[in-house]
Amino acid sequence: RGYLVAVCVILAASLGVAAWFQQALPERVPTHWNWKGEIDGWGPRWQATWMISGVLFGIAALTLGLPLLGPFRRNFEKFRGTYGAIVTAVLGTFLGLQTLICLASSGANVDIGAGICVFLGGLFVLLGNWFGKIRRNFYVGIRTPWTLANDYVWERTHRLGGKMFVGVGAMCILAGLLLPAWVCFIVMMGGLIGSTAVSIVYSLICYRRHGQIDELGGSEC
């Protein structure tokens, strides 16, 4: 319930940010920036305000509703608190990004590329620390055919993936605070793609070494 209250507060804050900047922004504002942090797209101000709020509400509905409908429902009960923290962290990150984009669209002296790198880096660090508590499911974590096959592969892969996500997140934060936007983009995307690729390959190796055991039809489904 505490996390549900936190989600409601974040959604209300998103609406407040949208309403505030809807009055402060001009009719036409920058809505997209390239990998160098340069403006390369313009649009009506609602795209920088209400559209992001709509995205937050959509994410909240999906993350809160899908676990009730899909398989592995019993597994979700085992990490309900961690799942609530993940949902809250993701929505809080999007709220920060919404505020950052609105500030940049209003003409404030904001390095949006570096800011995005810092926000997402913080999210990666949090997710990496929580990976070890996530149980096998179809919606959260490193979901490959081999991690979903059995708990052993899932747990081993998430131990490694969690450490890599924390490392990538820390690098993103440092890059966002110290380096130009184009370097931040390279660090963030390179680290994310690299850690994802390593996790996928590692899950396959663990699966083969563990005897290719499949537990998809077990009692936890």
Short mmCIF file of the C-alpha atoms (twelve columns), coordinates in Angstrom:
data_MODEL
# 
_entry.id   MODEL 
# 
loop_
_atom_site.group_PDB 
_atom_site.id 
_atom_site.type_symbol 
_atom_site.label_atom_id 
_atom_site.label_alt_id 
_atom_site.label_comp_id 
_atom_site.label_asym_id 
_atom_site.label_seq_id 
_atom_site.Cartn_x 
_atom_site.Cartn_y 
_atom_site.Cartn_z 
_atom_site.pdbx_PDB_model_num 
ATOM 1   C CA . ARG A 1   0.000  0.000   0.000   1 
ATOM 2   C CA . GLY A 2   2.870  2.329   0.713   1 
ATOM 3   C CA . TYR A 3   4.180  1.953   -2.827  1 
ATOM 4   C CA . LEU A 4   0.683  2.399   -4.231  1 
ATOM 5   C CA . VAL A 5   0.427  5.702   -2.357  1 
ATOM 6   C CA . ALA A 6   3.858  6.687   -3.718  1 
ATOM 7   C CA . VAL A 7   2.699  5.913   -7.271  1 
ATOM 8   C CA . CYS A 8   -0.401 8.071   -6.791  1 
ATOM 9   C CA . VAL A 9   1.758  10.926  -5.473  1 
ATOM 10  C CA . ILE A 10  4.090  10.669  -8.478  1 
ATOM 11  C CA . LEU A 11  1.163  10.694  -10.915 1 
ATOM 12  C CA . ALA A 12  -0.362 13.712  -9.189  1 
ATOM 13  C CA . ALA A 13  3.008  15.481  -9.291  1 
ATOM 14  C CA . SER A 14  3.262  14.737  -13.015 1 
ATOM 15  C CA . LEU A 15  -0.096 16.380  -13.606 1 
ATOM 16  C CA . GLY A 16  1.050  19.348  -11.528 1 
ATOM 17  C CA . VAL A 17  4.235  19.726  -13.588 1 
ATOM 18  C CA . ALA A 18  2.226  19.513  -16.816 1 
ATOM 19  C CA . ALA A 19  -0.300 22.125  -15.647 1 
ATOM 20  C CA . TRP A 20  2.443  24.483  -14.455 1 
ATOM 21  C CA . PHE A 21  4.472  24.398  -17.645 1 
ATOM 22  C CA . GLN A 22  1.384  24.442  -19.861 1 
ATOM 23  C CA . GLN A 23  0.947  28.041  -18.758 1 
ATOM 24  C CA . ALA A 24  4.644  28.934  -18.781 1 
ATOM 25  C CA . LEU A 25  5.707  27.527  -22.158 1 
ATOM 26  C CA . PRO A 26  5.172  29.207  -25.524 1 
ATOM 27  C CA . GLU A 27  2.909  27.595  -28.115 1 
ATOM 28  C CA . ARG A 28  5.816  25.978  -29.974 1 
ATOM 29  C CA . VAL A 29  8.622  24.364  -28.006 1 
ATOM 30  C CA . PRO A 30  11.560 21.989  -28.598 1 
ATOM 31  C CA . THR A 31  10.390 18.412  -28.102 1 
ATOM 32  C CA . HIS A 32  13.345 16.316  -29.240 1 
ATOM 33  C CA . TRP A 33  17.123 16.434  -28.930 1 
ATOM 34  C CA . ASN A 34  19.710 14.417  -30.844 1 
ATOM 35  C CA . TRP A 35  22.535 12.364  -29.349 1 
ATOM 36  C CA . LYS A 36  24.694 15.500  -29.112 1 
ATOM 37  C CA . GLY A 37  22.074 17.271  -27.002 1 
ATOM 38  C CA . GLU A 38  21.086 19.598  -29.858 1 
ATOM 39  C CA . ILE A 39  17.454 20.442  -30.631 1 
ATOM 40  C CA . ASP A 40  16.238 18.610  -33.735 1 
ATOM 41  C CA . GLY A 41  12.469 18.615  -33.251 1 
ATOM 42  C CA . TRP A 42  9.762  21.141  -32.418 1 
ATOM 43  C CA . GLY A 43  6.091  20.757  -31.588 1 
ATOM 44  C CA . PRO A 44  3.127  22.105  -29.612 1 
ATOM 45  C CA . ARG A 45  3.681  22.577  -25.925 1 
ATOM 46  C CA . TRP A 46  1.309  19.773  -24.938 1 
ATOM 47  C CA . GLN A 47  3.878  17.286  -26.239 1 
ATOM 48  C CA . ALA A 48  6.337  18.464  -23.601 1 
ATOM 49  C CA . THR A 49  3.737  18.466  -20.819 1 
ATOM 50  C CA . TRP A 50  0.576  16.364  -21.032 1 
ATOM 51  C CA . MET A 51  1.897  13.683  -23.366 1 
ATOM 52  C CA . ILE A 52  4.572  12.645  -20.863 1 
ATOM 53  C CA . SER A 53  1.963  12.577  -18.101 1 
ATOM 54  C CA . GLY A 54  -0.084 10.255  -20.297 1 
ATOM 55  C CA . VAL A 55  2.938  7.985   -20.688 1 
ATOM 56  C CA . LEU A 56  3.336  7.850   -16.901 1 
ATOM 57  C CA . PHE A 57  -0.297 6.849   -16.423 1 
ATOM 58  C CA . GLY A 58  0.069  4.169   -19.099 1 
ATOM 59  C CA . ILE A 59  3.187  2.740   -17.466 1 
ATOM 60  C CA . ALA A 60  1.481  2.743   -14.063 1 
ATOM 61  C CA . ALA A 61  -1.554 0.888   -15.431 1 
ATOM 62  C CA . LEU A 62  0.607  -1.739  -17.152 1 
ATOM 63  C CA . THR A 63  2.983  -2.356  -14.260 1 
ATOM 64  C CA . LEU A 64  0.209  -2.585  -11.681 1 
ATOM 65  C CA . GLY A 65  -2.189 -4.616  -13.809 1 
ATOM 66  C CA . LEU A 66  -0.117 -7.115  -15.781 1 
ATOM 67  C CA . PRO A 67  1.150  -9.174  -12.788 1 
ATOM 68  C CA . LEU A 68  -2.484 -9.885  -11.876 1 
ATOM 69  C CA . LEU A 69  -3.250 -11.294 -15.326 1 
ATOM 70  C CA . GLY A 70  -0.162 -13.191 -16.414 1 
ATOM 71  C CA . PRO A 71  1.605  -16.412 -15.380 1 
ATOM 72  C CA . PHE A 72  3.975  -16.733 -12.383 1 
ATOM 73  C CA . ARG A 73  1.493  -14.912 -10.171 1 
ATOM 74  C CA . ARG A 74  2.694  -16.830 -7.113  1 
ATOM 75  C CA . ASN A 75  6.245  -15.724 -7.797  1 
ATOM 76  C CA . PHE A 76  5.164  -12.090 -7.722  1 
ATOM 77  C CA . GLU A 77  3.992  -12.580 -4.151  1 
ATOM 78  C CA . LYS A 78  7.565  -13.494 -3.208  1 
ATOM 79  C CA . PHE A 79  8.963  -10.116 -4.267  1 
ATOM 80  C CA . ARG A 80  5.927  -7.859  -3.973  1 
ATOM 81  C CA . GLY A 81  7.844  -5.202  -2.029  1 
ATOM 82  C CA . THR A 82  10.720 -5.194  -4.502  1 
ATOM 83  C CA . TYR A 83  8.294  -4.965  -7.411  1 
ATOM 84  C CA . GLY A 84  6.578  -1.990  -5.781  1 
ATOM 85  C CA . ALA A 85  9.952  -0.303  -5.344  1 
ATOM 86  C CA . ILE A 86  10.814 -0.936  -9.009  1 
ATOM 87  C CA . VAL A 87  7.528  0.526   -10.240 1 
ATOM 88  C CA . THR A 88  7.983  3.568   -8.003  1 
ATOM 89  C CA . ALA A 89  11.575 4.083   -9.172  1 
ATOM 90  C CA . VAL A 90  10.631 3.844   -12.849 1 
ATOM 91  C CA . LEU A 91  7.753  6.296   -12.497 1 
ATOM 92  C CA . GLY A 92  9.885  8.639   -10.380 1 
ATOM 93  C CA . THR A 93  12.567 8.612   -13.076 1 
ATOM 94  C CA . PHE A 94  10.009 9.507   -15.735 1 
ATOM 95  C CA . LEU A 95  8.738  12.324  -13.533 1 
ATOM 96  C CA . GLY A 96  12.293 13.652  -13.309 1 
ATOM 97  C CA . LEU A 97  12.689 13.375  -17.081 1 
ATOM 98  C CA . GLN A 98  9.380  15.175  -17.608 1 
ATOM 99  C CA . THR A 99  10.531 18.050  -15.403 1 
ATOM 100 C CA . LEU A 100 13.894 18.145  -17.167 1 
ATOM 101 C CA . ILE A 101 12.311 18.258  -20.626 1 
ATOM 102 C CA . CYS A 102 9.873  20.973  -19.583 1 
ATOM 103 C CA . LEU A 103 12.709 23.067  -18.165 1 
ATOM 104 C CA . ALA A 104 14.731 22.637  -21.362 1 
ATOM 105 C CA . SER A 105 11.687 23.499  -23.474 1 
ATOM 106 C CA . SER A 106 11.160 26.680  -21.449 1 
ATOM 107 C CA . GLY A 107 14.641 27.889  -22.381 1 
ATOM 108 C CA . ALA A 108 16.344 27.123  -19.074 1 
ATOM 109 C CA . ASN A 109 20.088 26.501  -19.194 1 
ATOM 110 C CA . VAL A 110 19.832 22.726  -18.895 1 
ATOM 111 C CA . ASP A 111 22.093 20.120  -20.492 1 
ATOM 112 C CA . ILE A 112 19.345 17.660  -21.324 1 
ATOM 113 C CA . GLY A 113 21.666 14.926  -22.603 1 
ATOM 114 C CA . ALA A 114 23.693 14.912  -19.416 1 
ATOM 115 C CA . GLY A 115 20.555 15.166  -17.302 1 
ATOM 116 C CA . ILE A 116 18.938 12.157  -18.952 1 
ATOM 117 C CA . CYS A 117 22.167 10.197  -18.448 1 
ATOM 118 C CA . VAL A 118 22.177 10.999  -14.719 1 
ATOM 119 C CA . PHE A 119 18.497 10.115  -14.224 1 
ATOM 120 C CA . LEU A 120 18.742 6.831   -16.123 1 
ATOM 121 C CA . GLY A 121 22.062 6.020   -14.458 1 
ATOM 122 C CA . GLY A 122 20.422 6.356   -11.066 1 
ATOM 123 C CA . LEU A 123 17.612 4.061   -12.208 1 
ATOM 124 C CA . PHE A 124 20.128 1.467   -13.455 1 
ATOM 125 C CA . VAL A 125 21.899 1.486   -10.075 1 
ATOM 126 C CA . LEU A 126 18.633 0.912   -8.228  1 
ATOM 127 C CA . LEU A 127 17.487 -1.843  -10.582 1 
ATOM 128 C CA . GLY A 128 20.859 -3.566  -10.369 1 
ATOM 129 C CA . ASN A 129 20.658 -3.655  -6.588  1 
ATOM 130 C CA . TRP A 130 17.161 -5.165  -6.751  1 
ATOM 131 C CA . PHE A 131 17.844 -7.766  -9.455  1 
ATOM 132 C CA . GLY A 132 18.834 -10.414 -6.916  1 
ATOM 133 C CA . LYS A 133 15.420 -10.190 -5.233  1 
ATOM 134 C CA . ILE A 134 13.354 -10.614 -8.386  1 
ATOM 135 C CA . ARG A 135 11.821 -14.049 -8.920  1 
ATOM 136 C CA . ARG A 136 11.132 -15.706 -12.236 1 
ATOM 137 C CA . ASN A 137 8.432  -13.873 -14.210 1 
ATOM 138 C CA . PHE A 138 7.584  -12.604 -17.688 1 
ATOM 139 C CA . TYR A 139 7.589  -8.853  -17.008 1 
ATOM 140 C CA . VAL A 140 10.539 -7.731  -14.870 1 
ATOM 141 C CA . GLY A 141 14.214 -8.610  -15.056 1 
ATOM 142 C CA . ILE A 142 16.443 -10.317 -17.621 1 
ATOM 143 C CA . ARG A 143 13.897 -12.385 -19.526 1 
ATOM 144 C CA . THR A 144 15.471 -14.778 -21.996 1 
ATOM 145 C CA . PRO A 145 14.256 -18.267 -22.987 1 
ATOM 146 C CA . TRP A 146 16.952 -19.697 -20.699 1 
ATOM 147 C CA . THR A 147 16.310 -17.580 -17.590 1 
ATOM 148 C CA . LEU A 148 12.609 -18.354 -17.873 1 
ATOM 149 C CA . ALA A 149 13.359 -22.074 -18.154 1 
ATOM 150 C CA . ASN A 150 14.363 -22.575 -14.511 1 
ATOM 151 C CA . ASP A 151 15.136 -20.749 -11.278 1 
ATOM 152 C CA . TYR A 152 18.835 -21.628 -11.213 1 
ATOM 153 C CA . VAL A 153 19.595 -19.895 -14.521 1 
ATOM 154 C CA . TRP A 154 17.372 -16.971 -13.540 1 
ATOM 155 C CA . GLU A 155 19.174 -16.406 -10.243 1 
ATOM 156 C CA . ARG A 156 22.706 -16.789 -11.626 1 
ATOM 157 C CA . THR A 157 22.021 -14.470 -14.550 1 
ATOM 158 C CA . HIS A 158 20.469 -11.808 -12.322 1 
ATOM 159 C CA . ARG A 159 23.422 -11.871 -9.942  1 
ATOM 160 C CA . LEU A 160 25.760 -11.035 -12.808 1 
ATOM 161 C CA . GLY A 161 23.305 -8.686  -14.513 1 
ATOM 162 C CA . GLY A 162 22.696 -6.789  -11.288 1 
ATOM 163 C CA . LYS A 163 26.395 -6.109  -10.817 1 
ATOM 164 C CA . MET A 164 26.744 -4.936  -14.408 1 
ATOM 165 C CA . PHE A 165 23.696 -2.664  -14.176 1 
ATOM 166 C CA . VAL A 166 25.089 -1.036  -11.036 1 
ATOM 167 C CA . GLY A 167 28.419 -0.487  -12.813 1 
ATOM 168 C CA . VAL A 168 26.771 0.939   -15.935 1 
ATOM 169 C CA . GLY A 169 24.562 3.172   -13.829 1 
ATOM 170 C CA . ALA A 170 27.534 4.543   -11.889 1 
ATOM 171 C CA . MET A 171 29.377 5.275   -15.143 1 
ATOM 172 C CA . CYS A 172 26.309 7.055   -16.518 1 
ATOM 173 C CA . ILE A 173 26.022 9.261   -13.439 1 
ATOM 174 C CA . LEU A 174 29.699 10.202  -13.582 1 
ATOM 175 C CA . ALA A 175 29.499 10.845  -17.325 1 
ATOM 176 C CA . GLY A 176 26.415 13.032  -16.898 1 
ATOM 177 C CA . LEU A 177 28.118 15.113  -14.227 1 
ATOM 178 C CA . LEU A 178 31.520 15.452  -15.879 1 
ATOM 179 C CA . LEU A 179 31.306 14.872  -19.640 1 
ATOM 180 C CA . PRO A 180 29.535 16.451  -22.651 1 
ATOM 181 C CA . ALA A 181 26.183 15.144  -23.871 1 
ATOM 182 C CA . TRP A 182 27.516 13.159  -26.838 1 
ATOM 183 C CA . VAL A 183 29.923 11.236  -24.608 1 
ATOM 184 C CA . CYS A 184 27.086 10.577  -22.155 1 
ATOM 185 C CA . PHE A 185 25.043 9.044   -24.958 1 
ATOM 186 C CA . ILE A 186 27.890 6.732   -25.970 1 
ATOM 187 C CA . VAL A 187 28.553 5.670   -22.371 1 
ATOM 188 C CA . MET A 188 24.873 5.025   -21.664 1 
ATOM 189 C CA . MET A 189 24.017 3.138   -24.849 1 
ATOM 190 C CA . GLY A 190 27.321 1.265   -24.975 1 
ATOM 191 C CA . GLY A 191 27.025 0.162   -21.366 1 
ATOM 192 C CA . LEU A 192 23.372 -0.837  -21.721 1 
ATOM 193 C CA . ILE A 193 23.867 -2.800  -24.941 1 
ATOM 194 C CA . GLY A 194 27.037 -4.433  -23.642 1 
ATOM 195 C CA . SER A 195 25.554 -5.534  -20.318 1 
ATOM 196 C CA . THR A 196 22.420 -6.831  -22.048 1 
ATOM 197 C CA . ALA A 197 24.446 -8.845  -24.550 1 
ATOM 198 C CA . VAL A 198 26.645 -10.355 -21.828 1 
ATOM 199 C CA . SER A 199 23.577 -11.281 -19.765 1 
ATOM 200 C CA . ILE A 200 21.919 -13.014 -22.718 1 
ATOM 201 C CA . VAL A 201 25.014 -15.057 -23.554 1 
ATOM 202 C CA . TYR A 202 25.643 -15.887 -19.893 1 
ATOM 203 C CA . SER A 203 22.068 -17.139 -19.445 1 
ATOM 204 C CA . LEU A 204 22.535 -19.535 -22.375 1 
ATOM 205 C CA . ILE A 205 25.833 -20.806 -20.937 1 
ATOM 206 C CA . CYS A 206 24.245 -21.371 -17.500 1 
ATOM 207 C CA . TYR A 207 21.303 -23.174 -19.067 1 
ATOM 208 C CA . ARG A 208 23.524 -25.584 -20.981 1 
ATOM 209 C CA . ARG A 209 25.797 -26.229 -17.990 1 
ATOM 210 C CA . HIS A 210 22.785 -26.851 -15.741 1 
ATOM 211 C CA . GLY A 211 21.590 -29.689 -17.967 1 
ATOM 212 C CA . GLN A 212 19.023 -27.699 -19.982 1 
ATOM 213 C CA . ILE A 213 16.352 -28.257 -17.340 1 
ATOM 214 C CA . ASP A 214 12.942 -26.785 -18.175 1 
ATOM 215 C CA . GLU A 215 10.535 -25.879 -15.365 1 
ATOM 216 C CA . LEU A 216 7.999  -23.831 -17.296 1 
ATOM 217 C CA . GLY A 217 5.240  -26.257 -16.466 1 
ATOM 218 C CA . GLY A 218 5.954  -26.246 -12.716 1 
ATOM 219 C CA . SER A 219 3.629  -25.374 -9.871  1 
ATOM 220 C CA . GLU A 220 4.796  -21.760 -9.727  1 
ATOM 221 C CA . CYS A 221 3.137  -20.903 -13.061 1 
# 
